[in-house]
Amino acid sequence: MRCREITLLVVIICTFMIQHGDSLECKSCQKNDSSCILGYNSETYECLNDDDVCFSWFDRTELDVIRDASTYKREHIITTSQSAHIRVKGNQSSSTILNFCAHNYLGLSYHPDIVQASKHALDQYDAGLSSVRFICGTQTIHKQLEARIAKFHQREDAILYISRFDANAGIFETLLKETDCVISDELSHASVIDGIRLCKAKCLRYKHKNMQDLEMKLKEVTTADDNETSVKLVVTDGVFSMDGNVAKLPEIHRLAEQNKAIKNSLEAAGGYTTSPKQLIDLLR
């Protein structure tokens, strides 16, 4: 950026600070003028309070609204390994607390065999891939695990992702086009909702585990659609993480078969897709 452009940017920022000085205030240093952001004293230039840095003037009023609504999220900093019993920074008690909010359902995060296998993999393959999968980031251990996943599910192939969010971000946009339709349970996981938003297909939701409503949505789409090549995809969690109840997969399968739709059950906390090889090749 040239000097002239930098100068113009500084002028715009200073003008904003002066015009909005009365409504903005750094919660730590209690200043409401430009001396806070322009000061050279490190104690005022960047406040030591966890939540408040003087550079956050621009978002201060919005953050106050979020805090007032009790929707402000703070990270809980764990000072021990992941397990059922953990210690959290700021907890005054000397004892551990129970952790009910992790995905470590089977205790694999701290299982000694898993830890040892991870150490062995580091010794053999080092600590990073140095690239994305399709350039030079695929190693033999990826292909071995994908083959075992596909065999377990009795599918042709599988592809790994770093998380379920990434898996769902890739599947819908690849599989569906503008003339297609996706019908999902209204309590689908957030990763499903975000993944569907990335595709251009028509999106419908059916009431939670309500097969009558799903059938009505399928018939509605079938009646309105005169394109024989369009795809109708029914999506549901296998186990709904917030409520703990289980999808009615046999009934969903029956309705999908009757209405020439595809069903997709999402069950894993980790990230992978397993299916016929042709779809996996598309995802790669």
Order of alpha helices (4+ residues) and beta strands (2+ residues): alpha-alpha-alpha-alpha-beta-beta-alpha-alpha-beta-alpha-beta-alpha-beta-alpha-beta-alpha-beta-beta-alpha
